[in-house]
Amino acid sequence: MLFDPSEIGSLRIKNRIIRSATYEKSADIDGFVTDRIIELYRILAKGGSGLIISGNALVHLSGYSAPMQLCIHKDHYIPGLSRLTEAVHKEQGRIFIQLVHGGRQCFPFLLGGRDPIAPSAVYDPSIRVMPKEMTNEQIWEIVYSFSSASRRARDASFDGIQIHGAHGYLVSSFLSPHTNRREDYWGGDEERRFHFIEEVYKAIRSEAGDGFPITIKINADDLIEGGLKIPEAVRIAKRLQYVGFDAIEVSGGMYESKVATVRKGIKSSEQEAYFKDHSRSIKEAVSIPVALVGGIRSRSVADMILKEGYADIVSLSRPLIREPDLPNKFAEGKEKADCISCNECMRFSKLDFVRCMQVAS
Ligand SMILES: Cc1cc2nc3c(=O)[nH]c(=O)nc-3n(C[C@H](O)[C@H](O)[C@H](O)COP(=O)(O)O)c2cc1C
């Protein structure tokens, strides 16, 4: 089943394994594609993932959340991004770009000392910053920055896009009752909290055209008191399908909830796939493909997720940092990823670029 083809919108994928978006810290200082990134993605494509989601790529400078992240907020990024897609396509791979605005989870030192922006001024204890509430004009500017970015993505020959709507970044913070306390078109109840992503979708669809796959990664649970919980996440998923999204990837957590998104020390199969009950609830509510990410380490667990209807596609991040060819190894009979979920690959400030610290570089 894991190696049965799947479809996302108009795109056929050779199997049911996605490389989940993984920030590489490998763009140059201005966010341009480097040879290191191209080689990383070429190896990933060769390694057998049916679809690669790029590391989060910046749509607007006010949302710069990670040094040396990919950028797509200006046309001059298109040639480098085209080299990246060309390298993946040469290996018969498929690649989406993940579009992000960091929202309240941006350190001011990355914003030239300015405060981050967010739907509401809700203090973020994890980065110790009070964000500025966005004006209506600022909100529309960011909506359109997502659509211009998607036009650039299409021009650079990406096979589709994924909006980063999870983990507490801007889109996620509009959906969450914890971070969206507005009382206007953009917030006040769950229908209005949905307006931001709905407007982003509509703007992207009109810019990128019909048939271009538009997908999203969402939180099924913010894992924080007062945050988004599964009943609302299920209703959000139904709305996402209704407006036209082609697939949903299910995750959870935000900076404030610490490492709940990227759980450490996964040793037993019971600890794997830690959002699987959430993804099942979402899968039961929609007919578009649902991908599940978080702690999947074994071939048998991946098969079980598909067979027992927890998700349509499995998505992996850390295991592919260590073994970019894990999908091929699974196909050849390997049962368990070598990744030990130590999270050393997440020590971004210490690492020159994202890599597995268990493997000699
Ligand atoms: C080094 C690193 C970078 C990540 N960067 C992103 C990112 O750019 N976008 C995103 O949605 N998730 C990102 N994640 C989260 C992963 O996509 C995934 O949701 C999480 O690691 C759990 O999956 P896993 O157990 O397969 O690693 C990152 C995770 C790691 C370890």
The ligand as an SDF file (V2000), in Angstrom:
LIG
                    3D

 31 33  0  0  0  0  0  0  0  0999 V2000
   15.1540   20.5180   11.3120 C   0  0  0  0  0  0  0  0  0  0  0  0
   13.6670   20.6590   11.1680 C   0  0  0  0  0  0  0  0  0  0  0  0
   13.1410   21.6590   10.3810 C   0  0  0  0  0  0  0  0  0  0  0  0
   11.7490   21.7620   10.2070 C   0  0  0  0  0  0  0  0  0  0  0  0
   11.2440   22.7240    9.3700 N   0  0  0  0  0  0  0  0  0  0  0  0
    9.9240   22.7530    9.1020 C   0  0  0  0  0  0  0  0  0  0  0  0
    9.4000   23.6370    8.1190 C   0  0  0  0  0  0  0  0  0  0  0  0
   10.1250   24.3860    7.4470 O   0  0  0  0  0  0  0  0  0  0  0  0
    8.0620   23.6120    7.9190 N   0  0  0  0  0  0  0  0  0  0  0  0
    7.2170   22.7700    8.6100 C   0  0  0  0  0  0  0  0  0  0  0  0
    6.0160   22.7760    8.3670 O   0  0  0  0  0  0  0  0  0  0  0  0
    7.6870   21.9200    9.5260 N   0  0  0  0  0  0  0  0  0  0  0  0
    9.0120   21.8760    9.7810 C   0  0  0  0  0  0  0  0  0  0  0  0
    9.5080   20.9540   10.6530 N   0  0  0  0  0  0  0  0  0  0  0  0
    8.5720   20.0100   11.2880 C   0  0  0  0  0  0  0  0  0  0  0  0
    8.4890   18.7130   10.4510 C   0  0  0  0  0  0  0  0  0  0  0  0
    7.9890   18.9400    9.1550 O   0  0  0  0  0  0  0  0  0  0  0  0
    7.5900   17.6610   11.1380 C   0  0  0  0  0  0  0  0  0  0  0  0
    6.2940   18.1930   11.2510 O   0  0  0  0  0  0  0  0  0  0  0  0
    8.1160   17.2430   12.5030 C   0  0  0  0  0  0  0  0  0  0  0  0
    9.5220   17.1580   12.5140 O   0  0  0  0  0  0  0  0  0  0  0  0
    7.5720   15.8650   12.9360 C   0  0  0  0  0  0  0  0  0  0  0  0
    7.8600   14.8870   11.9760 O   0  0  0  0  0  0  0  0  0  0  0  0
    9.0670   13.8070   12.1140 P   0  0  0  0  0  0  0  0  0  0  0  0
    8.8400   13.0520   13.3740 O   0  0  0  0  0  0  0  0  0  0  0  0
    8.9620   12.9730   10.8810 O   0  0  0  0  0  0  0  0  0  0  0  0
   10.3410   14.5970   12.2010 O   0  0  0  0  0  0  0  0  0  0  0  0
   10.8830   20.8510   10.8680 C   0  0  0  0  0  0  0  0  0  0  0  0
   11.4360   19.8450   11.6540 C   0  0  0  0  0  0  0  0  0  0  0  0
   12.7970   19.7320   11.8130 C   0  0  0  0  0  0  0  0  0  0  0  0
   13.3350   18.6050   12.6390 C   0  0  0  0  0  0  0  0  0  0  0  0
  1  2  1  0
  2  3  1  0
  2 30  2  0
  3  4  2  0
  4  5  1  0
  4 28  1  0
  5  6  2  0
  6  7  1  0
  6 13  1  0
  7  8  2  0
  7  9  1  0
  9 10  1  0
 10 11  2  0
 10 12  1  0
 12 13  2  0
 13 14  1  0
 14 15  1  0
 14 28  1  0
 15 16  1  0
 16 17  1  0
 16 18  1  0
 18 19  1  0
 18 20  1  0
 20 21  1  0
 20 22  1  0
 22 23  1  0
 23 24  1  0
 24 25  2  0
 24 26  1  0
 24 27  1  0
 28 29  2  0
 29 30  1  0
 30 31  1  0
M  END
$$$$
